[in-house]
């Protein structure tokens, strides 16, 4: 499965946990933004670590939301 990563910019408080876990996928300035890809397990870990629950993961093949 491959995840599409979506950031809710209104919810993002720029804590930086996602970038610390998956720097190849996330960059944080005023808000987080997706800059690349990472293994699904790492992206899921980063999404779960977000204290603002600002990261949404969608199964790229089915379009089904898998997190949160």
N, C-alpha and C positions, 0 to 999 in steps of 0.2 A: 504494500500500500504506500502511496506517496501522498503527503499532506500539502495542501495549499495553506499558507499562513496568512491570516488577516489580523491587522492591528486595529483595535478600537482606539483611535487617537484621543477621543474625549475621555476615555477611561484611563489611559496610560498616564502614570505619574512619574515616569522616567526613573524608576528605581534602579534599573540596569541589571537585574537578575538574569534576564533572558540573554543579554550580551555576555555576561560572565559565564554562562553555561554553554552557549552556542555562538561564539563570536563570528563564525563563518556565516551565520544566518541572520544575526541581528546587530544593529548599531543603534545606540541611544544617544541622543542629544537632548532636545526639548521633549521629544517623544521617541518611542522605539520605532524603527522601520526595518523592513525586511531587505537585506542586501544580498542574500544568496540562499544556498540550501545547506542542509545538514541531514544526517541520518534521522529517520522518523523517531527513533527512541530518544534522541537528543532534543529534537524539537518538542516532543511531548513533555520531556523533563523541564524544558525552559518554560513552556506554557503553564505547567502546573506550579512552577516556582513564582510566577507573576502574582504579586500581592494584590494587584488591581484587577485581576482576571481580564486583562485587556487583549489577550491573544486567543484567537479562535482558529481551530484547525479543522479543515474540511478534507475529506477523502477526494483526491483529484479525479479518480475514475468514476465515482458514483455521485459526487456532489453532496454526500451526506456529512453533516457536521459530526465530528468525533470528539471535539473538546471545545468548550466546556459542556 
